[in-house]
Amino acid sequence: MKNSLFIFGLGYSASVLAKNLAAKNWHISGTSRDYNKCRDYQCLGYEMFDFADTNIQKALIKSTHLLVSIPPSTEQIDPTLELYGNYLRSNLNGSSLQWIGYLSSTGVYGDHQGAWVDEDTLLKPSSNKRAEQRTAAEIAWLTLGQGLNIQTNIFRLSGIYGPQRNVIQQLKHGQAQCIFKEGQVFSRIHVDDIANTLEISMHKSMAGAIYNISDDEPAPSHEVMQYAASLLGLPPPTIIPYHQAALSEMAQEFYSNNRRIKNDRIKNYLGIKLQYPTYREGLATLIYCE
């Protein structure tokens, strides 16, 4: 039987996984709110649906793997479960489905004042509503998978970067802010390492396992920005103290939480060897990306 991946929310990270698997003759289907992306994906041979399309149910029955990449909304803990949860519970037991993956965020850990955290660390999502909703969604998907006896895994992603989404692009387009906050670090992960981890987990993971997907070196944002500038041959950008920076509400949430993400589990359980173990290797390959 041909492997078939259905993706709820075929966006930035999921698209890299889809491309990798399509090259291995997987059937790819999914949803996207972006009309232009849907058209591009269809040109690649993907089967695309509107999120509320009733034909999705037929596609799910034929799928061997399911990836959920749609985050909670302000109104719903999980839009996918809200619309399709009952159908999944009633119809996927005994179907072709072998694996469910849910893309979550390391935001569920909350603030740990720069300490290292792993998958067994006590969660502190109460710092913002999105993190609380992510935590609830993780529990809901694990419960659903357990009830269906389908291998289900949660992936907590650190700050995602890659082609078209990185500090080099910000510098090139004059959109960069080099912000300094004493003691603040962020963990990051290249989108290619996300895709590789997801693919390997489909074959090697344990049911119910939760994984941090993060690189080896949490680092202050201003150091990353300065390194990117050096790669471009630009002078170091002016450092802006945190209290003087113009930040969006989401950016303020990021800076309110300080933690270092351990990635031992993906290495020890899945045998992952990161292609980009630090931001230096990752950014070096992105200099000429447009």
C-alpha positions as a printed Julia matrix, in Angstrom:
290×3 Matrix{Float64}:
   0.0    0.0    0.0
   1.32   3.45  -0.94
   2.12   5.72   1.97
  -0.15   8.75   2.14
   0.32  11.82   4.35
  -2.54  14.21   5.13
  -1.51  17.57   6.59
  -3.9   19.9    8.36
  -2.18  23.23   7.78
   0.36  22.73   4.99
   2.51  25.69   5.95
   6.19  26.5    6.29
   7.47  23.52   8.32
   5.03  20.94   6.98
   5.81  21.86   3.37
   9.43  20.73   3.75
   8.32  17.34   5.08
   5.78  17.06   2.24
   8.45  17.81  -0.37
  10.82  15.21   1.1
   8.17  12.5    1.2
   6.74  13.32  -2.23
  10.22  12.71  -3.63
   9.94   9.2   -2.14
   6.63   8.58  -3.93
   4.33   9.37  -1.02
   0.87  10.7   -1.79
   0.5   14.16  -0.19
  -2.79  15.86   0.64
  -3.78  18.61   3.01
  -5.27  22.01   3.67
  -4.03  25.58   3.28
  -5.72  28.96   3.64
  -3.4   30.46   1.02
  -4.95  30.19  -2.46
  -1.62  30.73  -4.25
   0.09  28.05  -2.16
  -2.76  25.63  -2.85
  -2.3   26.21  -6.57
   1.46  25.67  -6.29
   0.98  22.5   -4.26
  -1.52  21.16  -6.79
   1.07  21.73  -9.51
   3.37  19.47  -7.48
   0.71  16.77  -7.5
  -0.61  17.32  -3.98
  -4.33  16.91  -3.32
  -5.51  20.11  -1.64
  -8.73  20.86   0.23
 -10.51  23.73   1.86
 -10.48  23.18   5.63
 -14.25  22.6    5.75
 -14.42  20.41   2.62
 -16.44  17.25   3.34
 -14.16  15.33   0.95
 -11.46  15.53   3.61
 -13.14  12.64   5.4
 -12.54  10.35   2.42
  -8.92  11.48   2.21
  -8.38  10.75   5.9
  -9.68   7.21   5.55
  -7.09   6.54   2.83
  -4.19   8.21   4.68
  -1.48   6.22   6.43
  -0.07   9.26   8.27
  -1.63  12.45   9.64
   0.2   15.65  10.62
  -1.6   18.46  12.44
   0.1   21.83  11.98
  -2.8   24.2   12.7
  -2.29  26.08  15.99
  -5.06  26.9   18.46
  -7.12  29.97  17.66
  -8.3   32.65  20.06
 -11.73  31.0   20.12
 -10.81  27.3   19.97
  -8.28  25.08  21.7
  -7.87  23.13  18.47
  -9.78  23.95  15.26
  -9.01  20.55  13.73
 -10.42  18.61  16.67
 -13.37  20.98  16.84
 -14.38  20.17  13.26
 -13.06  16.64  12.76
 -12.58  15.17  16.24
 -15.85  13.23  16.31
 -15.27  11.9   12.81
 -11.74  10.78  13.69
 -12.91   9.02  16.85
 -15.75   7.25  15.04
 -14.13   6.25  11.76
 -10.36   5.82  12.0
 -10.26   2.77  14.27
  -9.15  -0.01  11.94
  -8.4    2.38   9.08
  -5.11   2.68   7.2
  -3.85   5.35   9.6
  -0.61   4.36  11.38
   0.74   7.63  12.8
  -0.49  11.0   14.04
   1.87  13.91  14.66
   0.92  17.16  16.36
   3.17  20.23  16.02
   3.22  22.1   19.3
   5.57  24.73  20.73
   8.2   24.95  23.45
   6.07  27.85  24.68
   4.19  25.31  26.81
   7.17  25.3   29.21
   6.67  28.93  30.14
   9.41  30.84  31.94
  12.22  28.92  33.65
  14.59  31.88  34.09
  17.14  30.54  31.63
  17.29  27.01  33.06
  17.46  23.9   30.88
  14.16  22.11  30.32
  13.34  18.72  28.82
  10.16  16.84  27.97
   9.65  15.83  31.61
   9.93  19.38  32.98
   6.84  20.79  34.68
   4.92  22.9   32.19
   4.13  26.52  33.05
   1.81  27.6   30.25
  -0.18  30.08  32.33
   1.97  33.0   31.11
  -0.22  33.33  28.0
  -3.42  31.9   26.58
  -1.78  30.43  23.48
   0.52  28.27  25.59
  -2.4   27.07  27.7
  -4.31  26.13  24.55
  -1.29  24.32  23.14
  -1.01  22.28  26.32
  -4.69  21.34  26.19
  -4.4   20.42  22.51
  -1.41  18.15  23.2
  -3.45  16.24  25.78
  -6.44  15.99  23.45
  -4.43  14.56  20.55
  -2.6   12.05  22.76
  -5.93  10.94  24.2
  -7.44  10.55  20.74
  -4.48   8.52  19.49
  -4.56   6.27  22.54
  -8.28   5.66  22.07
  -7.74   4.71  18.42
  -4.62   2.66  19.19
  -2.67   4.76  16.66
   0.89   5.88  17.32
   0.62   9.56  18.23
   3.51  11.91  18.94
   3.81  15.51  20.08
   6.59  17.72  18.73
   7.47  20.87  20.67
   9.23  23.19  18.24
  11.7   25.9   19.16
  11.97  29.12  17.12
  11.81  28.05  13.48
  14.1   29.49  10.82
  15.16  28.55   7.3
  14.91  29.87   3.73
  12.89  33.1    3.51
  12.48  33.14   7.3
  15.69  34.18   9.06
  17.65  37.14  10.42
  19.72  37.4    7.22
  16.56  38.24   5.32
  15.63  40.77   8.0
  19.01  42.47   7.62
  18.79  42.5    3.83
  15.37  44.13   3.93
  16.12  46.6    6.7
  13.71  44.91   9.12
  16.18  43.81  11.77
  16.15  44.84  15.43
  19.2   43.89  17.46
  17.65  43.64  20.91
  19.54  43.0   24.13
  17.95  41.73  27.32
  20.27  40.72  30.15
  20.44  36.91  30.54
  17.87  36.23  27.79
  18.41  33.3   25.43
  16.29  31.63  22.77
  16.39  28.13  21.34
  16.08  27.66  17.58
  15.67  24.94  14.98
  16.21  24.85  11.23
  13.17  23.77   9.24
  15.14  20.97   7.53
  15.9   19.41  10.92
  12.2   19.56  11.8
  11.26  17.7    8.63
  13.95  15.07   9.15
  12.9   14.44  12.76
   9.24  14.07  11.79
  10.05  11.6    9.04
  12.26   9.46  11.24
   9.65   9.47  14.02
   7.14   7.87  11.65
   9.31   4.75  11.61
  11.14   4.69  14.95
   9.06   6.48  17.57
   7.02   5.11  20.46
   3.31   5.77  20.85
   2.62   8.74  23.09
   6.17  10.08  22.99
   6.75  13.84  23.23
   9.81  15.39  21.6
  11.55  18.74  21.78
  12.89  19.69  18.36
  15.64  22.21  19.01
  19.28  22.75  18.12
  22.22  22.38  20.49
  22.94  26.01  21.37
  20.41  28.43  22.86
  21.73  31.93  22.27
  20.83  35.61  22.8
  19.09  37.14  19.8
  21.6   39.99  19.5
  24.49  37.52  19.12
  22.68  35.75  16.29
  21.96  39.08  14.6
  25.59  40.16  14.9
  26.78  36.85  13.43
  24.38  37.2   10.51
  25.68  40.72   9.85
  29.26  39.4    9.79
  28.29  36.79   7.19
  26.92  39.56   4.99
  29.96  41.78   5.52
  27.84  44.4    7.26
  28.77  46.4   10.36
  27.19  45.07  13.56
  23.69  46.5   13.93
  23.05  48.95  16.73
  22.03  47.16  19.92
  18.67  48.26  21.3
  18.01  47.74  25.02
  14.92  45.61  25.55
  13.02  48.34  27.38
  13.48  50.68  24.39
  12.51  48.2   21.67
   9.25  48.47  19.73
   7.88  44.94  20.01
   4.63  43.33  18.97
   2.49  41.63  21.6
   3.75  38.24  20.45
   7.38  39.36  20.58
   6.84  40.65  24.1
   5.55  37.21  25.06
   8.69  35.6   23.63
  10.92  37.89  25.67
   8.91  37.29  28.83
   9.93  33.61  28.81
  13.53  32.48  29.22
  14.57  28.83  28.95
  17.08  26.52  27.3
  15.58  23.56  25.44
  17.21  20.13  25.73
  17.11  17.93  22.64
  18.57  14.72  24.09
  15.42  12.7   23.47
  15.38  13.06  19.68
  19.04  12.03  19.64
  18.78   9.11  22.06
  15.34   7.78  21.05
  15.29   8.56  17.34
  18.99   8.66  16.5
  18.73  12.19  15.13
  21.94  13.87  13.99
  21.14  17.52  13.4
  22.15  18.93  10.05
  22.37  22.37  11.67
  23.41  21.88  15.32
  23.76  25.64  15.91
  22.57  28.84  14.26
  26.04  29.28  12.72
  25.76  26.27  10.4
  22.16  27.14   9.61
  22.76  30.81   8.74
  25.87  30.04   6.69
  23.73  28.16   4.17
  21.15  30.94   3.94
  23.33  33.86   2.82
  22.32  33.56  -0.82
  18.7   32.53  -0.31
  16.14  35.06  -1.52
